[in-house]
Structure formats: structure tokens, C-alpha cells
């Protein structure tokens, strides 16, 4: 008879209390370790009490976290060279706390790089999405994962699943834009980069990923963080779940259940979502973690903490985060065999993950699995920053500026000097002098020119003789150490500096701080061209900026290398080739407006008849690129789409390889459901040599090109830029007529 594996053996040996302990993650990691009086580190009394209570620990959150909420900085936080020592200390103390030598999962925030002192930082997701380059993101994610793994970390908590459905939401920067296909492909890349390409295993130098947030948090009413998503099953599946499917297919080992409810059911208590869809339908076998204090929030629904914990574990939550409620599962399981079975199932999943990352007794706990190398991803972060830049306006080909002819440049605007405005939310304090703001980057790039950095609106004297004015506009997600914070780390009360980020939802998405007035004033006084650089983590209304400037560059939050990336783009060091991953509104009252809304917003509002300023996918170039010969051919169950990308003959001074994002859009017709107005069907980034043409070919599943519920006479109009092609009518297996629009979308519709 074959003996049970280590997980089943442990389940038979652990006491109920020890099992419940494996499901808890109550401690803030930065409160679990302290410096010892005689040097080194030690476990705090708070952590010791938790270990003694449970005889071990399931997971420990944020040991290395450093930011305004944790209060840790370079003065008192954990430095990079100290990480391995602390990870080893924690693992030793936890494994010795029980009789079974089970290690603890160390979980860390890594939404766009590790939120620890010296941690690698990437551009925010919204900026990365503008680059439309999953391969580069996977490479950068792998570099971040290697740093985490070498620090002894096992779980990386990474934002990816939210869609930018309302720009009022402060966490828009954490989204991969508004489109489900783009978000799904970038999410897939994150999983492969963080974990490796082998499904169900963590590759050497990788970490297990916990993707957040499941699901539809970006659909919250009014853009109010954590509030209800009022959508039906079709929108949930078409828009918000493709990224989840992509992550499961790539082998993701964890998901985080979101704060919000969907149609009145909180995600942390949504069995249809966490068990029915995720586990049964998608065949997911990893863990589900609750968002911070999300289980305790269920008390408002259930009336007491024990019932809240039971509701969460019954829905499919395996691991809590800071909650007190989950600790009450011990008594609930003693009284109810059904709850005891749920505890066993959740514990089995947690222990299975621990086995995969080497934390069970049959494999000694691993800490620093690789040598920690800082800065390994700097080049990748810089490349992502460059790709994130989107050229939205360039009258008379003003850009790029010729640095050889510049004698005086005036730089103004709220983000002219600020390095932290480039970084986004969920970042640690940077080492001194490790990044440059726009002013320093500009001075370094044109050392022979005069650079005037004005505070406020530049004066007539400052503008006199200027060749160009550059306005650094937008917002910031910077949190100061003087902020007030909610129990889950979101800013509470009025933000001191931040105009975006968690806890900074806005009712008005015009540029904050009177920036439209600044732009108009500069335009009225300047006798030279005016260039706008918009550094922001959410779509803002840029109508006034467009009207009063000669060129405009959208920069997202491009990260610590963003200052140099922006300046290099303005001066022609490389060409900005990004495309907007969202729809930019023309009027603040017209939001939300998205490219794949089922009905167009054009011509609806009497006071804003054209509410879209820049459509999804917008992006100009310095040099011309032409698309030619778009064709679409239907086969039995696929559609072959091809287009030629032409890099025209360049003059000797302009010989260049062209890096080009090629998106294919479609308009669906036919079927029971109303067609979406505009849908992204495929995209690719290609490089075209000078004077050459490259043919790009996609073989798309028919279900991507034909509406669910469509008859066999469905027709799809495809287009790339201004080229159009029509798929001729044909029958395909997915063309069955359904009985009503509320029918669930078949699996073949997944992206």
C-alpha cells in the first residue's frame, strides 16, 4: 500500500488549532522582527505570542515592507543586505514553534516591483500597458522575482486583474488599462515571469504569485474603492474574468479575493466565483487569499465574526490577511463537522503550496535561494519606461526637439522637480540620489543650454528668450510619512500630497491644482512652442492642454528611470511608440467612457456631443509608418488575419529600425446580444528594418471574431489604423443560437 504524501501525513498529525493557524496571516511583518540591543535581530513579543498560540504560522505579510504606512524608512527599516538573515531567523523561529517543522510563507507586496528598501521598481501597470509588450514585462517580472526569491520571499502579491472601468478610482494605476485582452496577455506574462513557464511549479529563482483582485473591483460604483460592482454575469465573464483564465492557464498559484461585492455578494463570500468559477470551471488548485481585513468586513453582512469566517472559508478563501475572524474557525470546526472539513481542505491547499516552495519538514526551509543582486532589472525597468510614453499631439512635427539648437528651456508645472511623482503608489523610499526628476535629467541632457525651472507659473523674465517651454503636469500617488492611514493601509482623510492611489478616489478628473489655468497662462505669455508632459496614474481630462500646447506626451508613472526616459524622448534619443491603454475623455461629466462599451457615447450629451478626446489605442510617431494589405480569411474554426507594416525609405540621416505596436480591432454584428462597439481582437509588437515591409499574421479562434449567440451569417469588420477587412459569412462550431442574452458565455469565448 502506497504511503501518504507529506501533505496528507501532516493533515493527519496536526491538531485543529495548528490547522487553523496555517490559515492565518494576522501579523504585520514589520512588527514581527526588531533589532536586538547587542546587534542582529530578534522576534518580537507580539510575534512570539502568535507563534505560541498556533504552534506555527501560515503566512507572514510584509517583513521587508518600507513605506509611509509601515513607518519604515532608510533610518529604521530592513536594508537589502539584512534580508537573508531576517528570513532565516523567521523561518527558524516559526518551524521550531511546532512539532512538525513547518516553515512560514513570507508574502510581500510587489505590484510593480518589491516594496522594500532597495527593491527593484518598475513603471506602474497602467504605464506598462501603454507599451503593449508582454514579453518584456515577463522578463522584468522574472528579474523582480529573482530578487524576491533571493531575499527568502515565497509569495508576491501583484496587481493585475482589475480593469480601468472608471477613472475616478484612485487605483486606476494598478490596472493594465480598460481592455480585457490586453490585460489578459499582460497578466499571463506576469505569471510566467514571476513563477517560470512550468505550470504548477516555481522555477529556480522564482516566487509564487498571488494575483489581485478577484474580481471586478475596477467596476465599483462611482469609482469608489471597494464598493459594489453592479454588473451581470455577461460583463463579469467578458470583461473581468479573461485575465483570471489567462493566469490559471499560465499556472498562477494564488489569487486574492477583492473587497467589493458583485450584485450584492462580497467576493470573499462568493462561492460561485471562488469555487464554482475559479476551482471547478478553471481547474485552479492553488490558494485564495482574502484582501486585508476583508473577512472581518463580512461581519456587517453576517452579524458576527464567526459566521463571517465560515462564510469566507465556505466560499473558497484559504488564507486570511490581518483578520481576527479566521482565528475563530477553531471553535466553529469543533461544533460543526462541515466546517472542520472546510478547514482541512483549506489547510491542504496551504500545505501543498508550502511543499511546492520547500517549506515542509521533508525539505528544510529555504531562505536566500540565490545570491541577492540589486539593480539587475534596472535596464528592463528603463526599457519599460521608454515604451510607456505615448505621443498624443505633435503640431507641425515640433518633437523631437533638436538639442543642438536649444539655448534656453523653461521647465514648469507641479511635476517638474518631483522624483516621487514618477513612481506611483506602493513604493518604498528611494536611496538618496538614485533617480532624477525632469529638471535634473534635462540639465544633464543639455549641459550647454540654460534650463530655467520655474516655481509656479513662469514669469515674463523667465520666458524671455526661451526656445521652448516644457510643462510637467499630471498628478502623484506619493504618500507622506505624516499621512493618516486606515487599518488596511489606504490613505484616510484628506491626502497631503497624493492626487491618486489607494484611498484617493476623485469625483473630478480634471487636472488637479489649477493646472489648466497654468497651461492657458503660459500659452498666453510664451513666444515659443509649449510642450506638455502629463505624468499621471489615471486618465485626466486633457482638453485644455491639447488646445493650448504644441505637443503632448503622456507618461503614466514611468518609474525611477522615468525622468531620463521622458527627456530622451523629447530630444529624439528614441521614438515614443506607446499606445493609450484607456479612453481619454473630453469632458469630466462624460465618464465613464470605454472603447468597448456596447453603445457609442458620441452624440448623446447635448453639452458634450463628442466625449472622447483620444480613443483607446491612440499614439503618434515621429517618423511615418504605413499599414497595407489587411486581409481576413475564414477557415473551419479560425480566422487568419494579416497586415503588412511598411517602414518607408528613410533619408541617410534618418535610417532607423521601427518598433511598432500593431493592434487589430473589430466591430461585431449579428447575434442575440448587442454587439460591442469596438473590440481589441489581437495585437503584436514588431520591428521593421528601414525601407522594409513586414507581414504580421494572426490565426485567431473564430470565437474571438464572432459574437456569442451569433447566427452563421455573422460578419465582422476588422481594422488596423484606417485599413478595413471583412470576414465573409461562414458557419462555425460556436455559432449556436442561444435562448436569451443572459445565457453564460461558453468556454470558447475566453480570451
Rosetta blueprint (number, residue, H / E / L):
1 X L
2 X L
3 X L
4 X L
5 X L
6 X H
7 X H
8 X H
9 X H
10 X H
11 X H
12 X H
13 X H
14 X L
15 X L
16 X H
17 X H
18 X H
19 X H
20 X H
21 X H
22 X H
23 X L
24 X L
25 X L
26 X L
27 X L
28 X E
29 X H
30 X H
31 X H
32 X L
33 X E
34 X E
35 X E
36 X L
37 X L
38 X L
39 X L
40 X L
41 X E
42 X E
43 X E
44 X L
45 X H
46 X H
47 X H
48 X H
49 X H
50 X H
51 X H
52 X H
53 X H
54 X H
55 X L
56 X L
57 X L
58 X L
59 X E
60 X E
61 X E
62 X L
63 X L
64 X L
65 X E
66 X L
67 X L
68 X L
69 X L
70 X L
71 X L
72 X L
73 X L
74 X L
75 X L
76 X L
77 X L
78 X L
79 X L
80 X H
81 X H
82 X H
83 X H
84 X H
85 X H
86 X H
87 X H
88 X H
89 X H
90 X H
91 X H
92 X H
93 X H
94 X H
95 X H
96 X H
97 X H
98 X L
99 X L
100 X L
101 X L
102 X L
103 X L
104 X L
105 X E
106 X E
107 X E
108 X E
109 X E
110 X L
111 X L
112 X L
113 X E
114 X L
115 X L
116 X E
117 X L
118 X L
119 X L
120 X L
121 X E
122 X L
123 X L
124 X L
125 X H
126 X H
127 X H
128 X H
129 X H
130 X H
131 X H
132 X L
133 X L
134 X H
135 X H
136 X H
137 X H
138 X H
139 X H
140 X H
141 X H
142 X H
143 X H
144 X H
145 X H
146 X H
147 X H
148 X H
149 X H
150 X H
151 X L
152 X L
153 X L
154 X L
155 X E
156 X E
157 X E
158 X E
159 X E
160 X L
161 X L
162 X L
163 X L
164 X L
165 X L
166 X L
167 X L
168 X L
169 X L
170 X H
171 X H
172 X H
173 X H
174 X H
175 X L
176 X L
177 X L
178 X L
179 X L
180 X H
181 X H
182 X H
183 X H
184 X H
185 X H
186 X H
187 X H
188 X H
189 X H
190 X H
191 X H
192 X H
193 X H
194 X H
195 X H
196 X L
197 X L
198 X L
199 X L
200 X L
201 X L
202 X L
203 X L
204 X L
205 X L
206 X L
207 X L
208 X E
209 X E
210 X E
211 X E
212 X E
213 X E
214 X E
215 X L
216 X L
217 X H
218 X H
219 X H
220 X E
221 X H
222 X H
223 X H
224 X L
225 X L
226 X L
227 X L
228 X L
229 X E
230 X L
231 X L
232 X L
233 X H
234 X H
235 X H
236 X H
237 X H
238 X H
239 X H
240 X H
241 X L
242 X H
243 X H
244 X H
245 X H
246 X H
247 X H
248 X H
249 X H
250 X H
251 X L
252 X L
253 X L
254 X E
255 X E
256 X E
257 X E
258 X L
259 X L
260 X L
261 X E
262 X E
263 X L
264 X L
265 X E
266 X E
267 X H
268 X H
269 X H
270 X L
271 X H
272 X H
273 X H
274 X H
275 X H
276 X H
277 X H
278 X H
279 X H
280 X H
281 X H
282 X L
283 X L
284 X L
285 X L
286 X L
287 X E
288 X E
289 X E
290 X E
291 X L
292 X L
293 X L
294 X H
295 X H
296 X H
297 X H
298 X L
299 X H
300 X H
301 X H
302 X H
303 X L
304 X L
305 X H
306 X H
307 X H
308 X H
309 X H
310 X H
311 X H
312 X H
313 X H
314 X H
315 X H
316 X L
317 X L
318 X L
319 X E
320 X L
321 X L
322 X L
323 X L
324 X L
325 X H
326 X H
327 X H
328 X H
329 X H
330 X H
331 X H
332 X H
333 X H
334 X H
335 X H
336 X L
337 X H
338 X H
339 X H
340 X H
341 X H
342 X H
343 X H
344 X H
345 X H
346 X H
347 X H
348 X H
349 X H
350 X H
351 X H
352 X H
353 X H
354 X H
355 X H
356 X H
357 X L
358 X L
359 X L
360 X L
361 X L
362 X L
363 X L
364 X L
365 X L
366 X L
367 X L
368 X L
369 X L
370 X L
371 X L
372 X L
373 X L
374 X L
375 X L
376 X L
377 X L
378 X H
379 X H
380 X H
381 X H
382 X H
383 X H
384 X H
385 X H
386 X H
387 X H
388 X L
389 X L
390 X E
391 X E
392 X E
393 X E
394 X E
395 X H
396 X H
397 X H
398 X L
399 X L
400 X L
401 X L
402 X L
403 X H
404 X H
405 X H
406 X L
407 X L
408 X E
409 X E
410 X E
411 X E
412 X E
413 X L
414 X L
415 X L
416 X L
417 X L
418 X L
419 X L
420 X H
421 X H
422 X H
423 X L
424 X L
425 X L
426 X L
427 X L
428 X L
429 X L
430 X L
431 X L
432 X L
433 X L
434 X L
435 X L
436 X L
437 X L
438 X H
439 X H
440 X H
441 X H
442 X H
443 X H
444 X H
445 X H
446 X L
447 X L
448 X L
449 X L
450 X E
451 X E
452 X E
453 X E
454 X L
455 X L
456 X L
457 X L
458 X L
459 X L
460 X H
461 X H
462 X H
463 X H
464 X L
465 X L
466 X L
467 X L
468 X E
469 X E
470 X E
471 X E
472 X E
473 X E
474 X E
475 X L
476 X L
477 X L
478 X L
479 X L
480 X L
481 X L
482 X L
483 X L
484 X L
485 X E
486 X L
487 X L
488 X L
489 X L
490 X L
491 X E
492 X L
493 X L
494 X L
495 X L
496 X L
497 X L
498 X L
499 X L
500 X L
501 X L
502 X L
503 X L
504 X L
505 X L
506 X L
507 X L
508 X L
509 X L
510 X E
511 X L
512 X L
513 X L
514 X L
515 X H
516 X H
517 X H
518 X H
519 X H
520 X H
521 X H
522 X H
523 X H
524 X H
525 X H
526 X L
527 X L
528 X L
529 X E
530 X E
531 X E
532 X E
533 X E
534 X E
535 X E
536 X L
537 X L
538 X L
539 X L
540 X L
541 X E
542 X L
543 X H
544 X H
545 X H
546 X H
547 X H
548 X H
549 X L
550 X L
551 X E
552 X E
553 X E
554 X E
555 X L
556 X L
557 X L
558 X L
559 X L
560 X L
561 X L
562 X H
563 X H
564 X H
565 X H
566 X H
567 X H
568 X H
569 X H
570 X H
571 X L
572 X L
573 X L
574 X L
575 X L
576 X L
577 X L
578 X L
579 X L
580 X L
581 X L
582 X L
583 X L
584 X E
585 X E
586 X L
587 X L
588 X H
589 X H
590 X H
591 X L
592 X L
593 X L
594 X L
595 X L
596 X L
597 X L
598 X L
599 X L
600 X L
601 X L
602 X L
603 X L
604 X L
605 X L
606 X L
607 X L
608 X L
609 X L
610 X L
611 X L
612 X E
613 X E
614 X E
615 X L
616 X L
617 X L
618 X L
619 X L
620 X L
621 X L
622 X L
623 X L
624 X L
625 X L
626 X E
627 X E
628 X E
629 X E
630 X E
631 X E
632 X E
633 X E
634 X E
635 X L
636 X L
637 X L
638 X E
639 X E
640 X E
641 X E
642 X E
643 X E
644 X E
645 X E
646 X E
647 X L
648 X L
649 X L
650 X L
651 X L
652 X H
653 X H
654 X H
655 X L
656 X L
657 X L
658 X E
659 X E
660 X E
661 X E
662 X E
663 X E
664 X E
665 X E
666 X E
667 X E
668 X E
669 X L
670 X L
671 X L
672 X L
673 X L
674 X L
675 X L
676 X L
677 X L
678 X L
679 X E
680 X E
681 X E
682 X E
683 X E
684 X E
685 X E
686 X E
687 X E
688 X E
689 X L
690 X L
691 X L
692 X L
693 X E
694 X E
695 X E
696 X E
697 X E
698 X E
699 X E
700 X E
701 X E
702 X H
703 X H
704 X H
705 X H
706 X L
707 X L
708 X L
709 X L
710 X L
711 X L
712 X L
713 X L
714 X L
715 X L
716 X E
717 X E
718 X E
719 X E
720 X E
721 X L
722 X L
723 X E
724 X E
725 X E
726 X E
727 X L
728 X L
729 X L
730 X L
731 X L
732 X L
733 X L
734 X L
735 X L
736 X L
737 X L
738 X L
739 X L
740 X L
741 X L
742 X L
743 X L
744 X L
745 X L
746 X L
747 X H
748 X H
749 X H
750 X L
751 X L
